[in-house]
Amino acid sequence: MAKGRGGRPPSRLDKRREAEAAEAREHEEPEEEAEEEAEAEDEGEEDEEGGTKKKKAAKKPAKKPAAPKAKKAPSKRRAAKEVRRRAVWVVYDNAQKEVDEFPFNQKAEAEALLARKLQEKEGKAVFYLNLVKKEIKE
């Protein structure tokens, strides 16, 4: 297990290392087992010649480790085209319809229009000012 983690459970990296070590041990064991089987077969032949027959449980041959899969080359994605935007002040009415639009640096004019519209309607209608970013069409 992981040492020096201050009582915390092992991290994912620690778990991964343990799993890799276990796999490495498993890959080493089938080679040893194959050698033992070969020796057992040699001994079994000698026993058969002597007249005594011994049967051992047949062990399945160890599977070869799967070849590592080739990594796919990352597909080239087309970068999204950056859309240029500009900030504008928009005066809206109560129905959220645009009354007028002003460039960002003309906020004073937009507020003046808003005040004039509010005085004309005297509480009957609601107008408001909002900052909107619109696409620049080239």
PyMOL CGO cylinders between C-alpha atoms (Angstrom):
from pymol import cmd
from pymol.cgo import CYLINDER

trace = [
    CYLINDER, 0.00, 0.00, 0.00, 0.95, 3.62, -0.19, 0.3, 1, 1, 1, 1, 1, 1,
    CYLINDER, 0.95, 3.62, -0.19, 3.30, 4.83, 2.47, 0.3, 1, 1, 1, 1, 1, 1,
    CYLINDER, 3.30, 4.83, 2.47, 3.67, 8.34, 3.78, 0.3, 1, 1, 1, 1, 1, 1,
    CYLINDER, 3.67, 8.34, 3.78, 0.19, 9.55, 2.82, 0.3, 1, 1, 1, 1, 1, 1,
    CYLINDER, 0.19, 9.55, 2.82, -0.72, 10.60, 6.34, 0.3, 1, 1, 1, 1, 1, 1,
    CYLINDER, -0.72, 10.60, 6.34, -3.57, 8.13, 6.88, 0.3, 1, 1, 1, 1, 1, 1,
    CYLINDER, -3.57, 8.13, 6.88, -5.28, 8.98, 3.61, 0.3, 1, 1, 1, 1, 1, 1,
    CYLINDER, -5.28, 8.98, 3.61, -6.37, 6.22, 1.25, 0.3, 1, 1, 1, 1, 1, 1,
    CYLINDER, -6.37, 6.22, 1.25, -4.07, 5.41, -1.68, 0.3, 1, 1, 1, 1, 1, 1,
    CYLINDER, -4.07, 5.41, -1.68, -4.26, 7.72, -4.65, 0.3, 1, 1, 1, 1, 1, 1,
    CYLINDER, -4.26, 7.72, -4.65, -5.26, 6.63, -8.14, 0.3, 1, 1, 1, 1, 1, 1,
    CYLINDER, -5.26, 6.63, -8.14, -1.59, 6.69, -9.13, 0.3, 1, 1, 1, 1, 1, 1,
    CYLINDER, -1.59, 6.69, -9.13, -0.72, 4.37, -6.25, 0.3, 1, 1, 1, 1, 1, 1,
    CYLINDER, -0.72, 4.37, -6.25, -3.52, 2.01, -7.28, 0.3, 1, 1, 1, 1, 1, 1,
    CYLINDER, -3.52, 2.01, -7.28, -2.28, 2.09, -10.87, 0.3, 1, 1, 1, 1, 1, 1,
    CYLINDER, -2.28, 2.09, -10.87, 1.26, 1.19, -9.79, 0.3, 1, 1, 1, 1, 1, 1,
    CYLINDER, 1.26, 1.19, -9.79, -0.07, -1.72, -7.75, 0.3, 1, 1, 1, 1, 1, 1,
    CYLINDER, -0.07, -1.72, -7.75, -2.09, -2.98, -10.70, 0.3, 1, 1, 1, 1, 1, 1,
    CYLINDER, -2.09, -2.98, -10.70, 0.91, -2.75, -13.03, 0.3, 1, 1, 1, 1, 1, 1,
    CYLINDER, 0.91, -2.75, -13.03, 3.08, -4.62, -10.54, 0.3, 1, 1, 1, 1, 1, 1,
    CYLINDER, 3.08, -4.62, -10.54, 0.43, -7.37, -10.27, 0.3, 1, 1, 1, 1, 1, 1,
    CYLINDER, 0.43, -7.37, -10.27, 0.25, -7.65, -14.06, 0.3, 1, 1, 1, 1, 1, 1,
    CYLINDER, 0.25, -7.65, -14.06, 4.02, -7.89, -14.27, 0.3, 1, 1, 1, 1, 1, 1,
    CYLINDER, 4.02, -7.89, -14.27, 3.98, -10.73, -11.72, 0.3, 1, 1, 1, 1, 1, 1,
    CYLINDER, 3.98, -10.73, -11.72, 1.26, -12.52, -13.69, 0.3, 1, 1, 1, 1, 1, 1,
    CYLINDER, 1.26, -12.52, -13.69, 3.31, -12.27, -16.88, 0.3, 1, 1, 1, 1, 1, 1,
    CYLINDER, 3.31, -12.27, -16.88, 6.34, -13.74, -15.12, 0.3, 1, 1, 1, 1, 1, 1,
    CYLINDER, 6.34, -13.74, -15.12, 4.42, -16.66, -13.57, 0.3, 1, 1, 1, 1, 1, 1,
    CYLINDER, 4.42, -16.66, -13.57, 3.17, -18.23, -16.83, 0.3, 1, 1, 1, 1, 1, 1,
    CYLINDER, 3.17, -18.23, -16.83, 6.77, -18.60, -18.03, 0.3, 1, 1, 1, 1, 1, 1,
    CYLINDER, 6.77, -18.60, -18.03, 7.68, -20.44, -14.82, 0.3, 1, 1, 1, 1, 1, 1,
    CYLINDER, 7.68, -20.44, -14.82, 4.56, -22.59, -15.11, 0.3, 1, 1, 1, 1, 1, 1,
    CYLINDER, 4.56, -22.59, -15.11, 5.44, -23.48, -18.68, 0.3, 1, 1, 1, 1, 1, 1,
    CYLINDER, 5.44, -23.48, -18.68, 8.88, -24.62, -17.54, 0.3, 1, 1, 1, 1, 1, 1,
    CYLINDER, 8.88, -24.62, -17.54, 7.32, -26.72, -14.76, 0.3, 1, 1, 1, 1, 1, 1,
    CYLINDER, 7.32, -26.72, -14.76, 4.92, -28.32, -17.26, 0.3, 1, 1, 1, 1, 1, 1,
    CYLINDER, 4.92, -28.32, -17.26, 7.77, -29.19, -19.58, 0.3, 1, 1, 1, 1, 1, 1,
    CYLINDER, 7.77, -29.19, -19.58, 9.64, -30.82, -16.68, 0.3, 1, 1, 1, 1, 1, 1,
    CYLINDER, 9.64, -30.82, -16.68, 6.50, -32.66, -15.61, 0.3, 1, 1, 1, 1, 1, 1,
    CYLINDER, 6.50, -32.66, -15.61, 6.02, -34.04, -19.13, 0.3, 1, 1, 1, 1, 1, 1,
    CYLINDER, 6.02, -34.04, -19.13, 9.61, -35.24, -19.20, 0.3, 1, 1, 1, 1, 1, 1,
    CYLINDER, 9.61, -35.24, -19.20, 9.09, -36.96, -15.84, 0.3, 1, 1, 1, 1, 1, 1,
    CYLINDER, 9.09, -36.96, -15.84, 5.79, -38.40, -17.02, 0.3, 1, 1, 1, 1, 1, 1,
    CYLINDER, 5.79, -38.40, -17.02, 7.47, -40.01, -20.03, 0.3, 1, 1, 1, 1, 1, 1,
    CYLINDER, 7.47, -40.01, -20.03, 10.01, -41.65, -17.77, 0.3, 1, 1, 1, 1, 1, 1,
    CYLINDER, 10.01, -41.65, -17.77, 7.24, -42.94, -15.56, 0.3, 1, 1, 1, 1, 1, 1,
    CYLINDER, 7.24, -42.94, -15.56, 5.41, -44.36, -18.55, 0.3, 1, 1, 1, 1, 1, 1,
    CYLINDER, 5.41, -44.36, -18.55, 8.50, -46.28, -19.60, 0.3, 1, 1, 1, 1, 1, 1,
    CYLINDER, 8.50, -46.28, -19.60, 8.81, -47.67, -16.10, 0.3, 1, 1, 1, 1, 1, 1,
    CYLINDER, 8.81, -47.67, -16.10, 5.23, -48.89, -16.25, 0.3, 1, 1, 1, 1, 1, 1,
    CYLINDER, 5.23, -48.89, -16.25, 3.79, -46.52, -13.66, 0.3, 1, 1, 1, 1, 1, 1,
    CYLINDER, 3.79, -46.52, -13.66, 1.31, -44.01, -14.99, 0.3, 1, 1, 1, 1, 1, 1,
    CYLINDER, 1.31, -44.01, -14.99, 0.75, -40.63, -13.35, 0.3, 1, 1, 1, 1, 1, 1,
    CYLINDER, 0.75, -40.63, -13.35, -1.73, -38.13, -14.60, 0.3, 1, 1, 1, 1, 1, 1,
    CYLINDER, -1.73, -38.13, -14.60, -1.46, -34.50, -13.70, 0.3, 1, 1, 1, 1, 1, 1,
    CYLINDER, -1.46, -34.50, -13.70, -4.14, -31.95, -14.23, 0.3, 1, 1, 1, 1, 1, 1,
    CYLINDER, -4.14, -31.95, -14.23, -3.55, -30.37, -17.59, 0.3, 1, 1, 1, 1, 1, 1,
    CYLINDER, -3.55, -30.37, -17.59, -2.87, -26.69, -17.22, 0.3, 1, 1, 1, 1, 1, 1,
    CYLINDER, -2.87, -26.69, -17.22, -4.10, -24.32, -19.83, 0.3, 1, 1, 1, 1, 1, 1,
    CYLINDER, -4.10, -24.32, -19.83, -1.35, -22.66, -21.80, 0.3, 1, 1, 1, 1, 1, 1,
    CYLINDER, -1.35, -22.66, -21.80, -0.83, -19.07, -20.75, 0.3, 1, 1, 1, 1, 1, 1,
    CYLINDER, -0.83, -19.07, -20.75, -2.18, -16.46, -23.08, 0.3, 1, 1, 1, 1, 1, 1,
    CYLINDER, -2.18, -16.46, -23.08, 0.29, -14.09, -24.59, 0.3, 1, 1, 1, 1, 1, 1,
    CYLINDER, 0.29, -14.09, -24.59, -0.15, -10.51, -23.46, 0.3, 1, 1, 1, 1, 1, 1,
    CYLINDER, -0.15, -10.51, -23.46, -2.12, -8.48, -25.94, 0.3, 1, 1, 1, 1, 1, 1,
    CYLINDER, -2.12, -8.48, -25.94, -0.06, -6.20, -28.09, 0.3, 1, 1, 1, 1, 1, 1,
    CYLINDER, -0.06, -6.20, -28.09, -0.49, -2.56, -27.08, 0.3, 1, 1, 1, 1, 1, 1,
    CYLINDER, -0.49, -2.56, -27.08, -3.04, -0.85, -29.25, 0.3, 1, 1, 1, 1, 1, 1,
    CYLINDER, -3.04, -0.85, -29.25, -1.71, 1.75, -31.61, 0.3, 1, 1, 1, 1, 1, 1,
    CYLINDER, -1.71, 1.75, -31.61, -2.83, 5.19, -30.59, 0.3, 1, 1, 1, 1, 1, 1,
    CYLINDER, -2.83, 5.19, -30.59, -4.93, 7.06, -33.09, 0.3, 1, 1, 1, 1, 1, 1,
    CYLINDER, -4.93, 7.06, -33.09, -3.50, 10.25, -34.42, 0.3, 1, 1, 1, 1, 1, 1,
    CYLINDER, -3.50, 10.25, -34.42, -5.62, 13.09, -33.06, 0.3, 1, 1, 1, 1, 1, 1,
    CYLINDER, -5.62, 13.09, -33.06, -8.03, 14.27, -35.70, 0.3, 1, 1, 1, 1, 1, 1,
    CYLINDER, -8.03, 14.27, -35.70, -7.44, 17.77, -36.87, 0.3, 1, 1, 1, 1, 1, 1,
    CYLINDER, -7.44, 17.77, -36.87, -10.38, 19.88, -35.90, 0.3, 1, 1, 1, 1, 1, 1,
    CYLINDER, -10.38, 19.88, -35.90, -11.12, 23.06, -37.69, 0.3, 1, 1, 1, 1, 1, 1,
    CYLINDER, -11.12, 23.06, -37.69, -10.78, 25.89, -35.23, 0.3, 1, 1, 1, 1, 1, 1,
    CYLINDER, -10.78, 25.89, -35.23, -14.01, 27.78, -34.74, 0.3, 1, 1, 1, 1, 1, 1,
    CYLINDER, -14.01, 27.78, -34.74, -13.88, 31.09, -36.50, 0.3, 1, 1, 1, 1, 1, 1,
    CYLINDER, -13.88, 31.09, -36.50, -13.74, 33.90, -34.00, 0.3, 1, 1, 1, 1, 1, 1,
    CYLINDER, -13.74, 33.90, -34.00, -16.63, 36.26, -34.45, 0.3, 1, 1, 1, 1, 1, 1,
    CYLINDER, -16.63, 36.26, -34.45, -15.75, 39.87, -33.81, 0.3, 1, 1, 1, 1, 1, 1,
    CYLINDER, -15.75, 39.87, -33.81, -18.29, 41.76, -31.72, 0.3, 1, 1, 1, 1, 1, 1,
    CYLINDER, -18.29, 41.76, -31.72, -18.83, 45.34, -30.74, 0.3, 1, 1, 1, 1, 1, 1,
    CYLINDER, -18.83, 45.34, -30.74, -20.61, 46.72, -27.69, 0.3, 1, 1, 1, 1, 1, 1,
    CYLINDER, -20.61, 46.72, -27.69, -23.59, 49.00, -28.27, 0.3, 1, 1, 1, 1, 1, 1,
    CYLINDER, -23.59, 49.00, -28.27, -26.18, 50.63, -26.01, 0.3, 1, 1, 1, 1, 1, 1,
    CYLINDER, -26.18, 50.63, -26.01, -29.75, 49.71, -26.95, 0.3, 1, 1, 1, 1, 1, 1,
    CYLINDER, -29.75, 49.71, -26.95, -32.90, 51.41, -25.68, 0.3, 1, 1, 1, 1, 1, 1,
    CYLINDER, -32.90, 51.41, -25.68, -35.79, 48.93, -25.36, 0.3, 1, 1, 1, 1, 1, 1,
    CYLINDER, -35.79, 48.93, -25.36, -39.49, 49.48, -24.76, 0.3, 1, 1, 1, 1, 1, 1,
    CYLINDER, -39.49, 49.48, -24.76, -41.78, 47.39, -22.55, 0.3, 1, 1, 1, 1, 1, 1,
    CYLINDER, -41.78, 47.39, -22.55, -42.34, 44.81, -25.32, 0.3, 1, 1, 1, 1, 1, 1,
    CYLINDER, -42.34, 44.81, -25.32, -38.55, 44.35, -25.62, 0.3, 1, 1, 1, 1, 1, 1,
    CYLINDER, -38.55, 44.35, -25.62, -38.47, 45.97, -29.04, 0.3, 1, 1, 1, 1, 1, 1,
    CYLINDER, -38.47, 45.97, -29.04, -35.42, 48.02, -29.94, 0.3, 1, 1, 1, 1, 1, 1,
    CYLINDER, -35.42, 48.02, -29.94, -36.23, 51.72, -29.96, 0.3, 1, 1, 1, 1, 1, 1,
    CYLINDER, -36.23, 51.72, -29.96, -32.75, 52.94, -30.85, 0.3, 1, 1, 1, 1, 1, 1,
    CYLINDER, -32.75, 52.94, -30.85, -29.11, 51.82, -30.83, 0.3, 1, 1, 1, 1, 1, 1,
    CYLINDER, -29.11, 51.82, -30.83, -26.01, 53.83, -29.89, 0.3, 1, 1, 1, 1, 1, 1,
    CYLINDER, -26.01, 53.83, -29.89, -22.27, 53.04, -30.12, 0.3, 1, 1, 1, 1, 1, 1,
    CYLINDER, -22.27, 53.04, -30.12, -20.58, 52.19, -26.82, 0.3, 1, 1, 1, 1, 1, 1,
    CYLINDER, -20.58, 52.19, -26.82, -18.92, 55.57, -26.44, 0.3, 1, 1, 1, 1, 1, 1,
    CYLINDER, -18.92, 55.57, -26.44, -22.28, 57.43, -26.76, 0.3, 1, 1, 1, 1, 1, 1,
    CYLINDER, -22.28, 57.43, -26.76, -23.86, 56.29, -23.49, 0.3, 1, 1, 1, 1, 1, 1,
    CYLINDER, -23.86, 56.29, -23.49, -24.83, 59.86, -22.57, 0.3, 1, 1, 1, 1, 1, 1,
    CYLINDER, -24.83, 59.86, -22.57, -26.93, 60.21, -25.75, 0.3, 1, 1, 1, 1, 1, 1,
    CYLINDER, -26.93, 60.21, -25.75, -28.60, 56.85, -25.07, 0.3, 1, 1, 1, 1, 1, 1,
    CYLINDER, -28.60, 56.85, -25.07, -29.49, 57.93, -21.51, 0.3, 1, 1, 1, 1, 1, 1,
    CYLINDER, -29.49, 57.93, -21.51, -30.84, 61.24, -22.85, 0.3, 1, 1, 1, 1, 1, 1,
    CYLINDER, -30.84, 61.24, -22.85, -33.14, 59.39, -25.29, 0.3, 1, 1, 1, 1, 1, 1,
    CYLINDER, -33.14, 59.39, -25.29, -34.26, 57.08, -22.47, 0.3, 1, 1, 1, 1, 1, 1,
    CYLINDER, -34.26, 57.08, -22.47, -35.14, 60.07, -20.24, 0.3, 1, 1, 1, 1, 1, 1,
    CYLINDER, -35.14, 60.07, -20.24, -37.01, 61.80, -23.11, 0.3, 1, 1, 1, 1, 1, 1,
    CYLINDER, -37.01, 61.80, -23.11, -39.05, 58.64, -23.88, 0.3, 1, 1, 1, 1, 1, 1,
    CYLINDER, -39.05, 58.64, -23.88, -39.94, 58.18, -20.20, 0.3, 1, 1, 1, 1, 1, 1,
    CYLINDER, -39.94, 58.18, -20.20, -41.15, 61.81, -19.97, 0.3, 1, 1, 1, 1, 1, 1,
    CYLINDER, -41.15, 61.81, -19.97, -43.26, 61.48, -23.12, 0.3, 1, 1, 1, 1, 1, 1,
    CYLINDER, -43.26, 61.48, -23.12, -45.16, 58.45, -21.81, 0.3, 1, 1, 1, 1, 1, 1,
    CYLINDER, -45.16, 58.45, -21.81, -45.20, 59.54, -18.13, 0.3, 1, 1, 1, 1, 1, 1,
    CYLINDER, -45.20, 59.54, -18.13, -45.40, 56.10, -16.47, 0.3, 1, 1, 1, 1, 1, 1,
    CYLINDER, -45.40, 56.10, -16.47, -47.66, 54.58, -19.13, 0.3, 1, 1, 1, 1, 1, 1,
    CYLINDER, -47.66, 54.58, -19.13, -44.75, 52.76, -20.75, 0.3, 1, 1, 1, 1, 1, 1,
    CYLINDER, -44.75, 52.76, -20.75, -41.48, 51.33, -19.52, 0.3, 1, 1, 1, 1, 1, 1,
    CYLINDER, -41.48, 51.33, -19.52, -38.20, 51.93, -21.32, 0.3, 1, 1, 1, 1, 1, 1,
    CYLINDER, -38.20, 51.93, -21.32, -34.78, 50.68, -20.34, 0.3, 1, 1, 1, 1, 1, 1,
    CYLINDER, -34.78, 50.68, -20.34, -31.17, 50.80, -21.50, 0.3, 1, 1, 1, 1, 1, 1,
    CYLINDER, -31.17, 50.80, -21.50, -29.10, 47.68, -22.05, 0.3, 1, 1, 1, 1, 1, 1,
    CYLINDER, -29.10, 47.68, -22.05, -25.54, 46.93, -23.20, 0.3, 1, 1, 1, 1, 1, 1,
    CYLINDER, -25.54, 46.93, -23.20, -25.56, 44.43, -26.08, 0.3, 1, 1, 1, 1, 1, 1,
    CYLINDER, -25.56, 44.43, -26.08, -22.68, 42.85, -28.01, 0.3, 1, 1, 1, 1, 1, 1,
    CYLINDER, -22.68, 42.85, -28.01, -23.46, 42.56, -31.71, 0.3, 1, 1, 1, 1, 1, 1,
    CYLINDER, -23.46, 42.56, -31.71, -21.50, 40.88, -34.49, 0.3, 1, 1, 1, 1, 1, 1,
    CYLINDER, -21.50, 40.88, -34.49, -19.44, 43.06, -36.77, 0.3, 1, 1, 1, 1, 1, 1,
    CYLINDER, -19.44, 43.06, -36.77, -20.40, 42.24, -40.33, 0.3, 1, 1, 1, 1, 1, 1,
    CYLINDER, -20.40, 42.24, -40.33, -17.60, 42.76, -42.77, 0.3, 1, 1, 1, 1, 1, 1,
]
cmd.load_cgo(trace, "trace")
